[in-house]
Amino acid sequence: MRALVRLYQAARGALAGETSSNLFYSIAGNGFQSALGFISFTVVARALGPEGFGLFVLAFGAFAAAAQILDMGLNSAFTRYGAQADSDADEPGSARLLRACLESKLMLYVAGAALGLLLAGPFASTVLKEPKAAALLRWAVAASGVLSLHYFLLTALQAWQKFKEASLALAITAVVKLISAVLLWKAGLLSAGAALAVYMLSPLAGVFYALACIPAERISGVWAARCVSSETKKLWSFGGWMGVSAACLAVMGYLDVGTLSRFFGAAEVGLYAAGFRLASVFRTTVAALAAVFTQRASTFRDVERLKKYLEKSGFLAAAAAAAMPVLWFAAPPLIRGAFGNLYAGSIGIFQVLGVGMMIAAAATPFTSAFFAWDASRSIAGIALAQLACLAGLLLWLVPGQASRGAAWAFTLSQGIAFVLTLAVLRFQIRNMAS
């Protein structure tokens, strides 16, 4: 009973004031986007069947991974320094940071897109063993800049405490995506290529809305900003190691489906993707917690405030994770109802992946605490260790257990990363206190 009372008090403390409002908008926006995104995925999955859906997932996964790699940690760096500049009311500094970030992202996109277009064909035929995916991969890489810009504008809005506007941008993107997918499905035109086009272009709606939400003085300040070399250096100093982490996360996000494609083909990828997409409902909580906790932790300058934050937000994340097993028992009717009987093999996959998502939710506030100081190397080191573990587990488990083995590899790697995060965080806090 005392533990429940303590949990309640901690949750109230963690949700006090402005953080409560931010968390509400973040959860609402991510929840709405996740719900509509799930419906969009089911429309595509039902229309294409496991094999066609698998080809779509391979291409869309490359689209999302390319956008994440092109980020190179700059979004995380802007969250840290942009939130600090906003907290200090340093509008010129915020404008210089924004311009430096946009210039760096443009150069990264040009270089990355050229390299991706060149390697898409050999990657599809040699690594994935799916030559039919080559054309889709080329389109995905070429359009990755749209998603990268979408992510960055949402990051900027959150750094400036505009969580309501960021959530609405997510919702608008999800609505456009769903309407487009349903219209193409009803017209009998929803192929893997058409579905990919919907997912590549729908983020433009969120981009336009986010731009409209940025005050005119901020935009004019970006155009007028000069001498941004120091800001560029600052962003890359922190973002360079965060870029390693982002690249690791992008590779991890594609490694499971890529390994399944190589050993079992696109149809097995489709079954795994259906279970993963349903388990991603849990990621709504993870994304919402991360958006608020990261922005808040970035403003802390002393160890005592950080300790109090960890105590309160840790209980809150544990409470969120503890509520998630309800969906675990509903897996069979959810999978069959959403995707159809062709995807019955996804039920066990979803149940295992759900555990991994719970671990990720519980770890979120502790990972965000690294933003209180320049701990980008620690974040990159943990990501590299998790990537190595995931790769080893996939090669060990997938050949014998197919999609279920990939699900266990994902879940175990999340647990390993959580343990490493706690160990490094404890060591770092001791150093800060001494």
PyMOL commands that set and color helices and strands:
alter all, ss='L'
color gray80, all
select helices_A, chain A and resi 2-14+17-71+74-87+91-127+131-142+144-159+163-186+192-201+203-213+216-224+229-264+266-279+281-297+303-322+325-329+331-339+341-372+376-433
alter helices_A, ss='H'
color red, helices_A
deselect
rebuild
show_as cartoon
